[in-house]
Amino acid sequence: MPKLAANLSMMFNEVPFLDRFAAAARAGFKAVEFLFPYEYPAAELARRLADNGLTQALFNMPPGDWAKGERGLAALPGRVQEFRDGVARALDYAAALDCKLVHMMAGIPPQGTAPATAAALYASNLAWAAERAAGVRLAIEPINHRDMPGFYLNTMQQAADIIAGIGAERVGLQFDVYHCQVTEGDVTKRMERFLPIVAHMQIADVPARNEPGTGELGWAYIFRRMDELGYQGWVGCEYRPAGETVAGLAWRQSFAV
């Protein structure tokens, strides 16, 4: 049975962010993830986790200027120092939250950036961050071309090649079923192929990114294959509830997760 983590950036939006920890615990979740913690003091987030008996499964490094469309800094020319400062900040939060996995977003290189330049920057920045992330494993995630046009990292194989160059003990694959289906399809076969390097999984149905059972994917089979393949990590519910969050959680009973 997959271990589910509530994504507090997308779920339980009926209440303010800090109250979503308690809401997730009341709904039966044992772990949470979210996009970014940096708006809140790390000590306050740690208290919310402890008060509600929750594990912090994952969060993202600083993305740059999110409001202006930036989605990570690792593959962006001229932003190395800002990237490194963000790594230090993320690792400080990871220590405070006892979080063992941090997602390093690749970013959307500016128009005109040579592919070789973006590739070299991304590889060197990831290697630099991995060397400093003692006790924390980094995750990299292919993101689909429809939701984030121009995002540097798109396919599972591209991510696997990068991980092979640095070492899977330091960098793992963040396997998002939604992004995989939109970009490549053949989800469970890709799951089988890349499971040895998967550090974290995330789920949402396609095409609207709502909860499982609202779209085109065969979730009973997907969840069964996770179990059969022996995946032991957290599965982040990174979906937008189609309606009220708790009412939408009936999918867990439908698919016995």
Secondary structure, 3 states (H helix, E strand, C coil): CCEEEEECCCCCCCCCHHHHHHHHHHCCCCEEECCCCCCCCHHHHHHHHHHCCCEEEEEECCCCCHHHCCCECCCCCCCHHHHHHHHHHHHHHHHHHCCCEEECCECCCCCCCCHHHHHHHHHHHHHHHHHHCCCCEEEECCCCCCCCCCCCCCCHHHHHHHHHHHCCCCEEEEEEHHHHHHHCCCHHHHHHHHHHHEEEEEECCCCCCCCCCCCCCCHHHHHHHHHHCCCCCEEEECCCCCCCHHHHCCHHHHCCC
